[in-house]
Each structure stands twice: as structure tokens, then as C-alpha cells.
Amino acid sequence: MKRISIFFSLLFLAFSSPAQDAQNLLNAVKKKLEAVKDYSGDATLSVDVSFMKVPDSKVKVYFRQPDLFKIIKPDGISILPKGGMNVSLNSLISGKEFTAVPGGYTSVNGRKLAIIKLLPLADNSDVVLTTLLVEEKSALVWKATTTTRENGTYESNMEYGRFSQWGLPDKILFVFNTSTFKLPKGVTMEYEGSKNTNATKPTGDGKGRVSLFYSSYSINKGLAPGLFK
């Protein structure tokens, strides 16, 4: 019933919004992202969660189509679980089918962005709804807000520069509600001594933030599927 309600709400939005070809724009976004068959990236990971003390660390980031994604620290520890947060826009969108509904336009930092609402076609999808803010000319997604069954709603904010022709960000900021999100298993285990799970509650705005600052990418060089096990 929830998915049906969302669908009719989006249908109403489509008829009440300015003319916009949402499906063609989504296809342009997917075409750019799916040109990246795989990548490895060198990045700095920054975790800002009120009840955890996590130092910034250099990490290696791996992606392979359609949705394999992994972050590994120099000591070999993988810090994101399978099926965890989609920090990677490629993992969130590539290889998946959606009903795309236009939502008009908005302005972010002086940049005009088209709003596209995506309703996954797969009945077993954990994602219920994704909202993209897309620059039409470049087909770059600057923000993605995702509502899931298991982890509530979270958002990914992208900044582009040297790797924009591939749709890959220089920086991505992932924001989630600490009260509803299941923290990455590796992070929880590694830093469990820095928090009291029985007594400590989130402070401030109750949101956690994970940032990835990329210094380089190696694109379409080939990655073995076994790397992601």
C-alpha cells in the first residue's frame, strides 16, 4: 500500500509540474554512470557521528558494475557491509530500472537543477523512493535523497571537478539519521570501545555524516568479482 500511495502522489506531481522529460534525463544520467564499468579510487574517509570518535583515514574505494562497492583501509579491513549504505551513486542507480517522474526545478548554490523522482520497478528493492537533483546540460547528479525500508532516509551530496566527464565526484557527503540507520558493521566493531551503546544518544541535529574526498581514480582497468566478497 505504501508503494501505491507513493506512486499516485508522484503521478499527481508529474501533472502539476513544469514540462520535463524525466525519463530521457534519467537515461542520460545512467548512460554516463554506466560508461564506468569499474573503478578504484584513492580517497580520504571522514566520519562525523556524535557518539563515535573515528579518525580520518586514507582508504581505497572499489566499484564494479552493476552495484558492487567496497571501501578498504590500508590494514585490509573493509568498513562497509554488503548491502549497506549506497555512498556510490553508481551503485544506487546503475543496472536498475525505475519509473521516473518529473518534479520541476530547484536552485542550489545558483545552479538550476531538475528534480526527478524515481520509483524502483523491482518489488524486492530495499529502496522505496529516490529523489535526484540533476543538472540537465551535464547529466550530473548533485544530490540524491533515498528512502529505504531498512535504513530510513539518507542523502548523498556530490561535488564535481576533475572526473566530471565520468560522472564521478571529487567529493561525496553522505548524511543519515543516526536513530534509524544501521551503522556499518566494520565501523561499529572497530570503534565500539569509543561509545557506550546503553547510555549515549545522538546530540546536535541527530545526523551522522560520512565524507569521501577523492584524490584519484583508475577507471575501466578491470576488477575481479572476488574482490567484493
N, C-alpha and C positions, 0 to 999 in steps of 0.2 A: 504493500500500500504506500509506503514511503517513496519508493521509486516512481510510482504512478503519479503521486502528488507533485513530486519534483518535475516530472515530465510536463504536466499540464501547466505548471507555473512557468516553466521555460517557454512553452508554446505561447502563452499569453504575452510573455516578454518579447518574443520574436515579432508578434504582430504590432506591438506598441512601440518598438524601437525603430530608429532610422534604418533605411535600406542598407543592407550589408550582406555580402556573400560569405557567410561564416564557413561553409564547407570548403570553398576554394582557398580561403586564407588558412584554414587548418591544414589543408593539403600542402600548401607552400611551406608551412612550418615543419610538417612531417618530412617532406622531401629534403629539406635542409638537414634535419636531425638524422635521417636515415642514410644520408650520404656518409655519415661516420659509422663505419662498420664496427670499429673498436678504437679504443684509445687507452693510453696510460698517461698519467699526469703527475707532475711533482707539485705538491701543494703544502700549505701550512694550514693546519686544522686548529680552530679556536672554538672552545666550548664555554658558553656562559649560561650556567644553571645555578640558581641562587644557593642551593643546598649541596653543591659539589665544588671541589677545588680541582680543576683539571688544567694542567699547564698546556700552553700552546705546543704543538709538536709538528715536525715535518712528517709528511705521510706520502704514500704512493697510492694513487687512485686508478682503478681499472674499470673499464666498461666494455661490454661486448653485446652486440645485438642478439635478441631484441631488448632484453631488460636485465642482463647480468651486470651487477655493480658491486664493487668491493673497495674498501679502504684498508690499507695495511700500514702499520707503523714499522719503523726500521727494525724493531725486535721481532717482527714476523707476526704480531698479534693483529688479527682482524677485529676492528672495533665497531663494525656494523653487522647486525644479524641478517640472515636471508629473509626477504620479505619485509624488511624494516622500512625506515623512512626513505622515501624517494628523493634524496638530495639531488640526484641526477635527473634533469628534465628529460634526457634521452630515455632513461628507464621508465619514466612516468608515461610517456606518450608513444615512443617508438613501438611498432608492431602491434598496436592496439587499435580497435575500432570504436568510434564514438558517434553519437548523434550530436551535431554541432548546431547551436542556437545563438544567433546574434544578440548582443546585449547593449548595443550602442557604443558610445565612446567615452573616454575619460582622459584627463590630462594629469600626467605625473612628471614633476620637475620640468614643466614646459614642453613635454613630449606628448603628442596626441597618440593615444593607444586605443585600439579596438578591443572590445570586451567580447569574449567567446565563452559560452557555457558548454561544457562537454559532459554528456551523459553516456557512460560506458554501455556498450551493447551486450557484453558478457554478463550473464546473470550471476555468476560466481565471483565477480570482481569485488575486491575489498573497497575499491574506490566507488563512492556514491555519486560524487559530483566534483568536477574540476573547472575552475574559472581562470581563463588566461587573459592577460593584458598583453596585446601584441602590436608591435609597430608594423604597419601594413607594408611599407616600402621594402624593409629589410627582412620581414618574416621572422623577427627576433621576439622571443617571449621575455618580457621584463619582469613579469610576476605571475606566479601560479598559486592559486589557493585551492587546496584539496580537502574534501570531506570524505572520511573513511568510516568503515564500520567499527574497526578495532582501535584506531588511534585518534579519534576526533578529527578536528580540523587543523591543518597546518599550512604554512605558506612558504614559498621559495621566491626569493628576490635576487634577480640576476643583474650583473653589471658586465658590459662587454667592451672589448678593446682589440687586442692583437689577434684573437681567434674567432672574431665575429662571423667571418665568412663560412665557418663550420657550425655556427650556432652554439659554440662553446663559450662559456663565460670566463672572464678573468677572476670574477668573484661571485660566490653564491652565498646568500644568507638564508638559513633555514630557521623558521620561527614556529614554535609549537607550544601548546598549553601543557605545562608540567603535570597538571592534575589529571589529565586524560591520556597523555601519551605514554606508551610503554618504552621506557628508556632503553637504548641499545644495550644488549646483553654484555658485550665486551667492556663497555664503559662502566656499567654497573659493577661488574666483578672487579675490575681493576681499581676502582676508586671507592669501593664500598666502605672502606675504613675512614673515608673523609666525611661521612654523613651518618646521622642517626635516623634510620628509617622510621622509628617509632615516635620520635619527638619532633623532627624538623618538618616544617611546612614551607612551601614556596612563599617568598616575600616579593615586594615590588608589584609588578603587573602580572605575576604568576606565569610568565612565559619563559621558556628556555630558548637559547639561540646557539646555533652551530654555524660557523663560517668556514668556508674553504677559499683560500687565496692561491690561485694557480700561478706558478712561475713558468711552467712549460707543459706542452702536450706532445705526445708521439701518437700520430693519427694513422689508422689503417695499416698498421705494421703486422697485424695478426696476433691474436691471443688465444691460447688453448682453453677450451671449456673447463678443463680440470683446475685451472687457476681459481675458479669461483666456488670450489667445493669446500 
